[in-house]
């Protein structure tokens, strides 16, 4: 009996060892399997910690080391109040194919950056998320299509295949320099997984994806054969082996791609101007100033100016009231004093851009800061105060590419106004009504909202639906400067009888209106030379200029925003501009009579465009063309300002609007 008990005890002991051995083998296999699924410990392995290990508090994207070759990266997307209860994890693991992260290269000059040519302007295509740090990425107008065969260095490219999961978001934090160009936005029918299909095998020049900081050229490269997305570490893994298998859902249209909800035509703008002239909306100063009385006295002189019907330097039909304009200009030269704030650091402040699409703000800044006639060093002697910032440099320096978040740009200017308000008493005295800014970037209306609401804004984007105030703000001409040494390069055009083309347009398909224009008139009529984008190159650019010089009318449709450089280009080449942009306030609207040298049509008139242009009598056309030649001088920049040029016209309109908007404390 004892021997049998000992035998049974030994048998059990051997069984336990075998069982423990089997359990050990299973454990090792399990750990090896998990290490294959989750290499480098960057995911939810059993031995790893929760999402806080991978996601800092500012929700920045966590990417692998430059010296490693991981197959995926993890982004923690914290749950929000409106997140569906379908998800039990706040982190998602995404496998990405062929990731190349571009880094900005040093550039000799800002004007060489791609995407800053003619109407190719940076813009915002999405409404911001509630969070200022985490934003959903969607296609926007910042991303310019590139030719298929374009060769770019390997280190300067970005290639993504598929990234997914409903709870997963491609995130760009404020400090991120990573750009994602979206191609499609896909979602499964069950609504449990969102797949971002990203451009694959498309090389993108890093110069087109500039950001803040980082001027070295590195690439992070990895490759894998499949794309996996999971809502949790253990389950709900979705595969996207083929882009064609997923149902494509159209992305939400951006504001600039849709017609405006309200329209203000030129006739109504004239009525608004008359009403604003009759009653001032400017803030009443908190304390009186003798300089305010000087402006009031100037207004009385302007309103009672002696009648002028002819002037050797001015063409009377160009002006709403030549007598008032001439007297106002004389008083500006004799009276106006401007103080320029020295606060603010370069490159956003005191660093003008003299070339390219946004050159108008730079030329004004440079010429104003060099001026000795109007500028005073003692702010107590100033009628107006200039805040010399560049909206283009603000965007270039602070905006995180494809972040769809401009809050930091607006906050930067708010901090600036808070600083000058605390340091000086002048801004608070009038609420900014005697302060002015000059900005040509599309985003300037947003960047200057609220904290600069009562300032006089000289804006290229003069859109009444975006807060532009007729009678107070100034519509700044968007003059594309190609040569800083010779801003009037290629000036002039053929005489009227040597212009065989009735109407001409060529340009990119920005916004909704240009597509409508081409739909009705491209290749429809030999007299209507309506084209899409011109091919790149010098020869194409010269061909574009020659078309303008040989056309009677140059079509100037709005792009993403209401303004277009074609208006000034048409004037340069003595082609009658045909402005098609509802809600756009033409440059120097308060003093110029645009009916004397242009046609301003409603957007709804595009189907009848040829009929309208062909019905213009020859005599009227000759008057319009003469008006274009006469108005040219008011749209020229000069290295040294001359009377009635673009610098003086801009400054005069700021002065003129202040004169008629001032509210005096007696």
C-alpha positions as CSV (number, residue, x, y, z in Angstrom):
1,X,0.0,0.0,0.0
2,X,2.8,2.4,0.9
3,X,4.7,1.6,-2.3
4,X,1.5,2.3,-4.4
5,X,1.0,5.6,-2.6
6,X,4.6,6.7,-3.3
7,X,4.3,5.7,-6.9
8,X,1.1,7.7,-7.3
9,X,2.8,10.8,-5.6
10,X,5.7,10.6,-8.0
11,X,3.4,10.4,-10.9
12,X,1.5,13.5,-9.8
13,X,4.8,15.3,-9.3
14,X,5.9,14.5,-12.8
15,X,2.5,15.6,-14.1
16,X,2.8,19.0,-12.4
17,X,6.2,19.6,-13.9
18,X,4.9,18.8,-17.4
19,X,1.9,21.0,-16.8
20,X,4.2,23.9,-15.6
21,X,6.4,23.3,-18.7
22,X,3.5,23.5,-21.0
23,X,2.2,26.6,-19.4
24,X,5.7,28.2,-19.7
25,X,5.8,27.4,-23.4
26,X,2.4,28.9,-23.9
27,X,3.4,32.0,-22.1
28,X,6.5,32.5,-24.1
29,X,4.6,31.9,-27.4
30,X,2.0,34.5,-26.3
31,X,4.7,37.1,-25.5
32,X,6.4,36.4,-28.8
33,X,3.1,36.7,-30.7
34,X,2.4,40.0,-28.9
35,X,5.9,41.4,-29.7
36,X,5.3,40.6,-33.4
37,X,2.0,42.4,-33.4
38,X,3.3,45.3,-31.3
39,X,7.0,45.9,-32.1
40,X,9.1,48.4,-30.2
41,X,6.6,48.6,-27.4
42,X,4.6,51.5,-29.0
43,X,1.2,50.0,-28.6
44,X,-1.0,48.3,-26.1
45,X,1.0,45.2,-25.3
46,X,0.1,43.4,-22.0
47,X,3.3,44.8,-20.4
48,X,2.7,48.4,-21.6
49,X,1.0,51.2,-19.7
50,X,-2.1,53.0,-20.7
51,X,-2.4,55.8,-23.3
52,X,-0.8,58.3,-21.0
53,X,2.5,56.6,-21.8
54,X,2.2,57.7,-25.5
55,X,0.3,60.9,-25.4
56,X,1.5,64.1,-23.7
57,X,-1.0,66.5,-22.4
58,X,-0.9,68.7,-25.4
59,X,-2.0,65.8,-27.6
60,X,1.0,66.0,-29.9
61,X,1.6,63.2,-32.4
62,X,4.1,60.7,-31.1
63,X,6.4,59.5,-34.0
64,X,9.2,57.0,-33.9
65,X,12.9,57.9,-33.7
66,X,14.7,59.0,-36.8
67,X,17.0,56.1,-36.4
68,X,14.4,53.4,-36.0
69,X,12.1,51.8,-38.6
70,X,8.8,51.1,-36.8
71,X,5.8,50.0,-38.8
72,X,3.3,52.2,-37.0
73,X,2.7,55.1,-34.7
74,X,0.2,55.7,-31.9
75,X,-2.0,58.7,-31.4
76,X,-4.0,59.2,-28.3
77,X,-7.4,60.8,-29.0
78,X,-9.0,61.6,-25.7
79,X,-12.7,61.1,-25.5
80,X,-15.0,64.1,-25.7
81,X,-18.5,64.8,-24.5
82,X,-20.1,63.9,-27.9
83,X,-18.2,60.7,-28.5
84,X,-20.4,57.7,-29.1
85,X,-20.5,55.0,-26.6
86,X,-19.5,52.4,-29.2
87,X,-15.8,52.9,-28.3
88,X,-14.2,51.6,-25.2
89,X,-10.7,52.8,-25.8
90,X,-9.3,56.3,-26.3
91,X,-6.3,55.2,-28.3
92,X,-6.1,53.7,-31.7
93,X,-3.2,52.0,-33.5
94,X,-2.8,52.7,-37.2
95,X,-0.5,51.1,-39.6
96,X,0.8,53.5,-42.2
97,X,2.5,52.6,-45.5
98,X,5.6,54.4,-46.8
99,X,5.6,57.4,-44.4
100,X,7.9,60.3,-45.4
101,X,7.7,63.3,-43.2
102,X,8.9,66.5,-44.9
103,X,10.9,69.1,-43.1
104,X,11.1,72.7,-44.3
105,X,14.3,73.7,-46.1
106,X,15.9,77.1,-45.8
107,X,14.9,79.5,-48.6
108,X,16.7,82.5,-49.9
109,X,13.5,84.6,-50.1
110,X,10.0,84.1,-49.1
111,X,8.5,85.0,-52.5
112,X,9.9,81.8,-54.0
113,X,7.6,79.6,-52.0
114,X,5.2,77.7,-54.2
115,X,1.5,78.3,-53.9
116,X,2.0,82.1,-53.8
117,X,1.4,82.9,-57.4
118,X,-1.6,84.9,-58.7
119,X,-4.7,83.6,-56.9
120,X,-3.0,80.6,-55.3
121,X,-3.5,81.8,-51.7
122,X,-3.5,79.9,-48.5
123,X,-6.9,79.5,-46.9
124,X,-8.8,77.6,-44.3
125,X,-11.1,74.9,-45.5
126,X,-12.5,73.6,-42.3
127,X,-14.3,74.9,-39.3
128,X,-12.1,74.6,-36.2
129,X,-12.8,71.8,-33.8
130,X,-13.8,72.8,-30.3
131,X,-10.2,72.1,-29.2
132,X,-7.5,74.5,-30.2
133,X,-4.9,71.7,-30.2
134,X,-6.6,68.7,-31.8
135,X,-8.1,69.2,-35.2
136,X,-9.6,66.8,-37.8
137,X,-7.8,66.9,-41.1
138,X,-9.7,67.4,-44.4
139,X,-8.8,68.5,-47.9
140,X,-8.5,72.3,-48.0
141,X,-7.5,74.9,-50.5
142,X,-4.0,75.0,-49.1
143,X,-3.1,71.8,-51.0
144,X,-2.2,72.4,-54.6
145,X,-2.4,69.6,-57.1
146,X,1.0,68.6,-58.4
147,X,1.9,67.0,-61.7
148,X,2.1,63.2,-61.7
149,X,5.6,63.1,-63.1
150,X,7.1,65.7,-60.8
151,X,10.4,64.5,-59.4
152,X,11.2,65.6,-55.9
153,X,14.0,64.4,-53.6
154,X,13.2,61.4,-51.4
155,X,13.7,63.4,-48.2
156,X,11.2,66.0,-49.3
157,X,8.2,63.8,-50.0
158,X,5.2,62.6,-48.0
159,X,3.5,59.4,-48.9
160,X,0.6,57.9,-46.9
161,X,-1.7,55.1,-47.9
162,X,-4.5,54.4,-45.4
163,X,-5.1,55.5,-41.9
164,X,-8.2,54.6,-40.1
165,X,-10.7,54.0,-37.2
166,X,-13.6,56.2,-36.1
167,X,-11.8,57.2,-32.9
168,X,-8.6,57.8,-34.8
169,X,-7.8,61.2,-36.1
170,X,-4.9,62.5,-38.0
171,X,-3.7,65.1,-35.6
172,X,-1.5,68.2,-36.1
173,X,-0.6,69.9,-32.9
174,X,0.6,73.4,-32.7
175,X,4.3,72.4,-32.8
176,X,3.9,69.8,-35.5
177,X,5.6,70.1,-38.8
178,X,3.9,67.2,-40.5
179,X,1.6,67.7,-43.4
180,X,-1.1,65.4,-44.6
181,X,-2.7,66.0,-48.0
182,X,-6.1,64.3,-48.0
183,X,-7.5,62.5,-51.0
184,X,-10.6,60.9,-49.8
185,X,-12.7,60.7,-46.6
186,X,-14.2,57.2,-46.3
187,X,-16.5,55.6,-43.8
188,X,-17.9,52.2,-43.4
189,X,-21.7,51.7,-43.7
190,X,-21.9,50.6,-40.1
191,X,-20.4,53.9,-39.0
192,X,-17.9,52.1,-36.7
193,X,-14.8,53.0,-38.5
194,X,-13.6,56.0,-40.4
195,X,-10.8,55.6,-43.0
196,X,-8.7,58.5,-44.2
197,X,-7.5,57.6,-47.6
198,X,-4.4,59.7,-48.1
199,X,-2.5,60.4,-51.3
200,X,-0.3,57.6,-52.2
201,X,2.9,57.7,-54.4
202,X,2.6,61.5,-54.8
203,X,5.8,63.4,-54.2
204,X,5.3,66.7,-52.6
205,X,7.9,69.4,-52.5
206,X,8.7,70.3,-49.0
207,X,8.6,74.0,-49.9
208,X,4.9,73.7,-50.4
209,X,4.5,72.4,-46.9
210,X,6.3,74.9,-44.9
211,X,5.9,75.2,-41.2
212,X,7.4,76.9,-38.2
213,X,11.0,76.0,-37.3
214,X,12.9,72.9,-38.4
215,X,15.3,73.6,-41.2
216,X,17.0,70.2,-41.6
217,X,16.2,67.6,-44.2
218,X,15.4,64.2,-42.7
219,X,12.9,61.5,-43.6
220,X,11.2,58.8,-41.6
221,X,10.6,55.8,-43.8
222,X,8.8,52.6,-43.1
223,X,6.9,50.1,-45.1
224,X,4.4,47.3,-44.5
225,X,2.1,45.2,-46.6
226,X,-1.2,45.8,-44.9
227,X,-3.0,48.6,-43.2
228,X,-4.6,47.9,-39.8
229,X,-6.7,50.1,-37.7
230,X,-8.1,49.2,-34.3
231,X,-10.5,50.8,-31.8
232,X,-9.0,48.9,-28.9
233,X,-5.9,46.7,-28.4
234,X,-7.7,43.4,-28.6
235,X,-10.6,43.8,-31.0
236,X,-12.3,45.7,-33.7
237,X,-9.5,45.6,-36.3
238,X,-10.5,46.9,-39.7
239,X,-8.6,46.1,-42.9
240,X,-8.5,48.4,-45.9
241,X,-6.6,46.3,-48.5
242,X,-8.1,48.1,-51.5
243,X,-9.3,51.7,-51.8
244,X,-12.0,50.7,-54.2
245,X,-13.7,48.5,-51.8
246,X,-14.7,51.3,-49.4
247,X,-17.7,53.6,-50.1
248,X,-16.6,57.1,-50.9
249,X,-18.4,59.9,-49.1
250,X,-18.0,63.5,-50.4
251,X,-16.3,65.8,-47.9
252,X,-18.1,68.8,-46.6
253,X,-17.8,71.8,-48.9
254,X,-15.7,74.7,-47.7
255,X,-17.2,78.2,-47.4
256,X,-15.0,79.4,-50.3
257,X,-16.4,76.7,-52.5
258,X,-20.1,77.7,-52.1
259,X,-22.0,80.8,-53.1
260,X,-22.5,83.4,-50.4
261,X,-25.6,83.3,-48.3
262,X,-26.1,87.0,-48.8
263,X,-25.2,89.2,-51.7
264,X,-24.4,92.9,-51.8
265,X,-24.2,94.4,-55.3
266,X,-22.5,97.6,-56.3
267,X,-25.7,99.6,-56.3
268,X,-26.4,98.8,-52.7
269,X,-22.8,99.5,-51.7
270,X,-23.2,103.0,-53.1
271,X,-26.3,103.5,-50.9
272,X,-24.4,102.2,-47.8
273,X,-21.6,104.6,-48.4
274,X,-24.0,107.5,-48.5
275,X,-25.6,106.4,-45.3
276,X,-22.2,106.0,-43.5
277,X,-21.1,109.4,-44.6
278,X,-24.3,110.9,-43.1
279,X,-23.8,109.4,-39.6
280,X,-20.6,108.3,-37.8
281,X,-20.4,105.0,-36.0
282,X,-16.9,105.6,-34.5
283,X,-16.5,105.5,-30.8
284,X,-16.7,108.8,-29.0
285,X,-13.2,109.6,-27.5
286,X,-12.8,109.2,-23.8
287,X,-11.2,112.5,-23.5
288,X,-10.9,115.4,-26.0
289,X,-7.9,116.3,-28.2
290,X,-7.2,119.4,-30.2
291,X,-6.1,117.1,-33.0
292,X,-9.7,115.9,-33.4
293,X,-10.8,119.5,-33.9
294,X,-8.3,119.8,-36.8
295,X,-9.8,116.8,-38.5
296,X,-13.3,118.2,-38.0
297,X,-12.2,121.5,-39.5
298,X,-10.8,119.6,-42.5
299,X,-14.1,117.8,-43.0
300,X,-15.9,121.2,-43.2
301,X,-13.4,122.4,-45.8
302,X,-13.8,119.2,-47.9
303,X,-17.6,119.4,-47.8
304,X,-17.5,123.0,-48.9
305,X,-14.7,122.7,-51.4
306,X,-14.7,125.0,-54.4
307,X,-15.9,123.3,-57.6
308,X,-13.2,121.8,-59.8
309,X,-14.2,120.5,-63.2
310,X,-10.8,120.1,-64.8
311,X,-7.3,119.4,-63.5
312,X,-4.1,118.8,-65.3
313,X,-3.1,115.9,-63.2
314,X,-6.5,114.3,-62.5
315,X,-9.1,112.9,-64.9
316,X,-12.4,114.1,-63.6
317,X,-14.6,111.2,-64.7
318,X,-12.6,108.8,-62.5
319,X,-13.8,110.4,-59.3
320,X,-17.0,110.5,-57.4
321,X,-16.4,114.1,-56.6
322,X,-13.2,115.6,-58.0
323,X,-13.6,118.8,-56.0
324,X,-13.8,117.0,-52.7
325,X,-11.0,114.6,-53.5
326,X,-8.6,117.3,-54.6
327,X,-9.3,119.4,-51.5
328,X,-9.0,116.4,-49.2
329,X,-5.7,115.4,-50.8
330,X,-4.3,118.9,-50.3
331,X,-5.4,118.9,-46.6
332,X,-3.8,115.5,-46.1
333,X,-0.5,116.8,-47.4
334,X,-0.7,119.8,-45.2
335,X,-2.2,118.4,-42.0
336,X,-1.9,114.7,-41.6
337,X,0.7,113.3,-39.1
338,X,1.1,109.6,-38.4
339,X,2.8,107.8,-35.6
340,X,4.3,104.3,-36.3
341,X,4.5,102.0,-33.3
342,X,8.0,100.7,-32.9
343,X,6.7,97.7,-30.8
344,X,6.7,94.3,-32.4
345,X,9.5,92.0,-33.5
346,X,10.6,90.9,-37.0
347,X,9.7,89.1,-39.1
348,X,6.0,89.8,-38.4
349,X,6.5,93.5,-37.7
350,X,8.7,96.0,-39.6
351,X,9.7,93.5,-42.3
352,X,8.0,94.2,-45.6
353,X,7.5,91.7,-48.5
354,X,8.1,93.6,-51.7
355,X,7.4,90.9,-54.3
356,X,4.6,88.6,-55.1
357,X,0.9,88.5,-54.5
358,X,0.8,90.2,-51.1
359,X,3.3,92.9,-52.0
360,X,0.9,95.8,-51.5
361,X,1.1,95.6,-47.7
362,X,4.9,95.4,-47.9
363,X,5.3,98.3,-50.2
364,X,3.1,100.5,-48.0
365,X,5.0,99.5,-44.9
366,X,8.4,100.2,-46.4
367,X,7.3,103.6,-47.9
368,X,5.5,104.6,-44.7
369,X,8.4,103.8,-42.4
370,X,10.7,105.7,-44.7
371,X,8.5,108.8,-45.0
372,X,9.4,112.0,-43.4
373,X,6.5,114.2,-44.5
374,X,3.8,112.4,-42.6
375,X,5.6,110.4,-39.9
376,X,6.2,112.0,-36.5
377,X,8.2,110.5,-33.6
378,X,6.0,112.1,-30.9
379,X,2.7,110.2,-30.7
380,X,1.0,113.2,-29.0
381,X,1.2,115.0,-32.3
382,X,-0.3,112.3,-34.5
383,X,-3.8,112.2,-36.0
384,X,-3.4,108.5,-37.0
385,X,-1.5,105.5,-35.6
386,X,0.0,102.8,-37.9
387,X,0.4,99.2,-36.7
388,X,3.1,97.9,-39.1
389,X,2.6,94.2,-39.2
390,X,2.6,91.9,-42.2
391,X,-0.4,89.5,-42.5
392,X,1.7,87.4,-44.9
393,X,4.6,87.0,-42.5
394,X,2.1,86.4,-39.6
395,X,0.8,83.4,-41.6
396,X,4.2,82.2,-42.6
397,X,5.7,82.4,-39.1
398,X,2.9,81.1,-37.0
399,X,0.5,79.0,-39.0
400,X,1.0,75.2,-38.7
401,X,0.5,73.8,-42.2
402,X,-2.8,71.9,-42.6
403,X,-3.7,72.4,-38.9
404,X,-6.8,74.3,-40.0
405,X,-6.3,76.5,-36.9
406,X,-5.7,80.2,-37.1
407,X,-6.5,81.0,-33.4
408,X,-2.8,81.5,-32.6
409,X,-2.5,84.1,-35.4
410,X,-5.4,86.1,-34.0
411,X,-4.2,85.7,-30.5
412,X,-0.8,87.0,-31.5
413,X,-2.3,90.3,-32.7
414,X,-4.6,90.5,-29.7
415,X,-1.5,90.3,-27.5
416,X,0.0,93.0,-29.5
417,X,-3.0,95.3,-29.2
418,X,-3.1,94.6,-25.4
419,X,0.5,95.5,-25.2
420,X,0.2,98.9,-26.9
421,X,-3.0,99.6,-25.0
422,X,-1.2,99.1,-21.7
423,X,1.9,100.9,-22.8
424,X,0.3,103.9,-24.5
425,X,-3.0,105.8,-23.8
426,X,-3.9,106.4,-27.5
427,X,-5.6,103.1,-28.4
428,X,-7.9,103.2,-25.4
429,X,-8.8,106.8,-26.0
430,X,-10.7,106.0,-29.2
431,X,-11.1,102.2,-29.0
432,X,-8.7,102.1,-32.0
433,X,-10.8,104.3,-34.2
434,X,-7.7,106.5,-35.1
435,X,-5.5,103.4,-35.6
436,X,-5.0,101.7,-38.9
437,X,-3.5,98.6,-40.5
438,X,-2.7,97.5,-44.0
439,X,-3.0,93.8,-44.8
440,X,-3.3,91.9,-48.0
441,X,-3.6,88.3,-46.9
442,X,-6.9,86.6,-47.2
443,X,-7.0,85.8,-43.5
444,X,-6.6,89.4,-42.3
445,X,-10.3,90.0,-41.7
446,X,-10.3,87.0,-39.3
447,X,-7.0,87.8,-37.7
448,X,-8.0,91.4,-36.9
449,X,-11.6,90.7,-35.7
450,X,-12.7,91.8,-32.3
451,X,-9.5,93.3,-30.8
452,X,-9.0,95.5,-33.9
453,X,-12.7,95.8,-34.7
454,X,-12.9,99.6,-34.7
455,X,-9.6,100.3,-36.4
456,X,-9.4,101.5,-40.0
457,X,-8.5,98.4,-42.0
458,X,-6.9,98.6,-45.5
459,X,-7.6,95.1,-46.8
460,X,-7.2,93.3,-50.1
461,X,-10.0,90.9,-49.0
462,X,-12.7,93.6,-49.0
463,X,-15.7,91.3,-48.4
464,X,-18.8,92.9,-46.8
465,X,-19.8,89.4,-45.6
466,X,-16.5,89.1,-43.7
467,X,-16.8,92.3,-41.7
468,X,-15.5,94.9,-44.1
469,X,-17.2,98.2,-43.2
470,X,-17.9,100.5,-46.2
471,X,-17.0,104.1,-45.4
472,X,-14.6,103.1,-42.6
473,X,-12.4,100.4,-44.1
474,X,-10.3,100.8,-47.2
475,X,-10.2,98.3,-50.1
476,X,-6.5,97.8,-50.9
477,X,-5.6,97.0,-54.5
478,X,-4.0,93.5,-54.8
479,X,-1.1,94.4,-57.0
480,X,1.1,91.4,-58.0
481,X,4.7,92.8,-58.1
482,X,7.1,90.7,-60.2
483,X,10.1,93.0,-60.0
484,X,11.0,95.2,-57.0
485,X,13.4,97.3,-59.1
486,X,10.7,97.9,-61.8
487,X,7.2,97.4,-60.4
488,X,5.7,98.7,-63.7
489,X,7.4,96.0,-65.8
490,X,5.6,95.0,-69.0
491,X,3.2,98.0,-68.6
492,X,0.9,99.0,-71.4
493,X,-1.1,97.4,-74.1
494,X,-2.4,97.7,-77.7
495,X,-4.6,100.5,-78.7
496,X,-8.4,99.8,-78.9
497,X,-8.5,99.1,-82.6
498,X,-5.8,96.4,-82.3
499,X,-7.5,94.3,-79.7
500,X,-9.2,91.5,-81.6
501,X,-10.3,89.4,-78.6
502,X,-13.6,90.4,-77.0
503,X,-12.9,88.8,-73.6
504,X,-10.1,86.8,-72.0
505,X,-9.6,84.8,-68.8
506,X,-7.1,82.2,-67.8
507,X,-6.5,80.9,-64.3
508,X,-6.8,78.2,-61.7
509,X,-10.2,76.8,-60.7
510,X,-10.3,78.3,-57.2
511,X,-13.7,78.6,-55.6
512,X,-17.1,77.9,-57.1
513,X,-17.5,80.8,-59.6
514,X,-14.7,80.1,-62.0
515,X,-16.0,76.6,-62.7
516,X,-19.3,78.2,-63.6
517,X,-17.5,80.6,-66.0
518,X,-15.7,77.8,-67.8
519,X,-18.8,75.7,-67.9
520,X,-20.6,78.4,-69.9
521,X,-17.8,79.8,-72.0
522,X,-14.8,77.5,-72.4
523,X,-14.5,76.5,-76.0
524,X,-18.0,77.8,-76.7
525,X,-17.2,81.0,-78.7
526,X,-14.2,82.1,-80.7
527,X,-14.6,85.7,-79.4
528,X,-14.5,84.5,-75.8
529,X,-11.0,83.2,-74.9
530,X,-11.9,81.6,-71.6
531,X,-9.3,79.0,-70.4
532,X,-8.4,77.1,-67.3
533,X,-4.9,77.1,-65.7
534,X,-2.1,78.2,-68.0
535,X,0.9,75.8,-68.2
536,X,3.9,76.8,-66.0
537,X,6.9,78.6,-67.5
538,X,8.0,81.9,-68.7
539,X,6.6,81.4,-72.2
540,X,3.2,80.7,-70.8
541,X,3.4,83.8,-68.6
542,X,4.2,86.0,-71.5
543,X,1.4,84.4,-73.5
544,X,-1.0,85.3,-70.6
545,X,0.2,89.0,-70.7
546,X,-0.1,89.1,-74.5
547,X,-3.7,87.9,-74.3
548,X,-4.5,90.7,-71.9
549,X,-2.8,93.2,-74.1
550,X,-4.9,92.0,-77.1
551,X,-8.3,91.8,-75.4
552,X,-10.9,94.4,-75.1
553,X,-12.3,93.1,-71.8
554,X,-10.5,91.1,-69.1
555,X,-12.7,88.9,-67.0
556,X,-11.9,89.2,-63.2
557,X,-13.9,86.5,-61.4
558,X,-13.5,85.9,-57.7
559,X,-11.4,83.0,-56.6
560,X,-11.4,81.6,-53.1
561,X,-12.1,85.1,-51.8
562,X,-13.7,88.1,-53.4
563,X,-10.5,89.8,-54.5
564,X,-8.3,89.0,-57.4
565,X,-5.0,90.4,-58.7
566,X,-6.5,90.4,-62.2
567,X,-8.2,93.7,-61.6
568,X,-4.9,95.5,-61.2
569,X,-3.3,93.4,-64.0
570,X,-6.1,94.4,-66.4
571,X,-5.4,98.1,-65.6
572,X,-1.7,97.6,-66.1
573,X,-2.3,96.2,-69.6
574,X,-5.0,98.7,-70.5
575,X,-7.7,96.1,-70.7
576,X,-11.1,97.0,-69.4
577,X,-11.7,94.9,-66.2
578,X,-14.9,93.0,-65.9
579,X,-15.3,92.3,-62.2
580,X,-17.6,89.4,-61.3
581,X,-17.6,89.1,-57.6
582,X,-20.6,89.8,-55.4
583,X,-19.9,91.4,-52.0
584,X,-16.5,92.7,-53.3
585,X,-15.8,96.4,-52.6
586,X,-13.6,97.7,-55.3
587,X,-10.3,99.5,-54.4
588,X,-10.6,103.1,-53.2
589,X,-14.4,102.8,-53.4
590,X,-14.9,106.0,-51.3
591,X,-13.3,108.2,-54.0
592,X,-13.2,106.4,-57.3
593,X,-16.0,106.1,-59.8
594,X,-15.5,102.5,-61.1
595,X,-18.2,102.9,-63.8
596,X,-15.8,105.2,-65.7
597,X,-13.2,102.5,-66.3
598,X,-14.7,99.0,-65.6
599,X,-17.8,96.8,-65.8
600,X,-19.0,95.3,-62.5
601,X,-21.4,92.4,-63.2
602,X,-23.4,90.2,-60.9
603,X,-22.4,86.6,-60.7
604,X,-25.8,85.6,-62.0
605,X,-25.0,87.4,-65.3
606,X,-22.3,84.8,-66.4
607,X,-24.6,83.0,-68.8
608,X,-25.2,86.3,-70.6
609,X,-21.6,87.5,-70.5
610,X,-21.0,87.7,-74.2
611,X,-24.3,89.4,-74.9
612,X,-23.6,92.0,-72.2
613,X,-20.1,92.7,-73.5
614,X,-21.0,92.8,-77.2
615,X,-23.8,95.2,-76.4
616,X,-21.4,97.9,-75.1
617,X,-21.4,100.6,-77.8
618,X,-18.1,101.4,-79.4
619,X,-18.2,105.0,-78.0
620,X,-18.7,103.8,-74.5
621,X,-15.9,101.2,-74.8
622,X,-13.5,103.9,-76.0
623,X,-14.4,106.0,-72.9
624,X,-13.9,103.0,-70.6
625,X,-10.5,102.2,-72.2
626,X,-9.4,105.8,-71.9
627,X,-10.5,105.7,-68.2
628,X,-8.3,102.6,-67.7
629,X,-5.2,104.4,-69.1
630,X,-6.0,107.5,-67.0
631,X,-6.5,105.5,-63.7
632,X,-3.2,103.6,-64.1
633,X,-1.2,106.2,-62.3
634,X,-3.2,105.6,-59.1
635,X,-2.3,101.9,-59.1
636,X,1.5,102.2,-59.4
637,X,4.1,101.6,-56.7
638,X,7.3,103.7,-57.0
639,X,10.6,103.3,-55.2
640,X,10.2,106.9,-54.2
641,X,6.5,107.8,-53.9
642,X,5.0,110.4,-56.3
643,X,1.9,112.4,-56.0
644,X,-1.4,110.4,-56.5
645,X,0.4,107.1,-56.7
646,X,-0.7,103.9,-55.0
647,X,1.0,104.8,-51.7
648,X,-0.6,108.2,-51.5
649,X,-4.0,106.9,-52.7
650,X,-4.0,104.3,-49.9
651,X,-2.9,106.8,-47.2
652,X,-5.5,109.3,-48.5
653,X,-8.4,106.8,-48.3
654,X,-7.4,106.0,-44.7
655,X,-7.3,109.8,-44.0
656,X,-10.5,110.4,-45.9
657,X,-12.5,107.7,-44.1
658,X,-11.2,108.9,-40.7
659,X,-12.3,112.5,-41.5
660,X,-15.8,111.4,-42.3
661,X,-16.1,108.9,-39.4
662,X,-14.6,110.9,-36.5
663,X,-16.8,111.5,-33.5
664,X,-15.7,114.4,-31.3
665,X,-16.1,114.9,-27.6
666,X,-16.8,118.6,-27.0
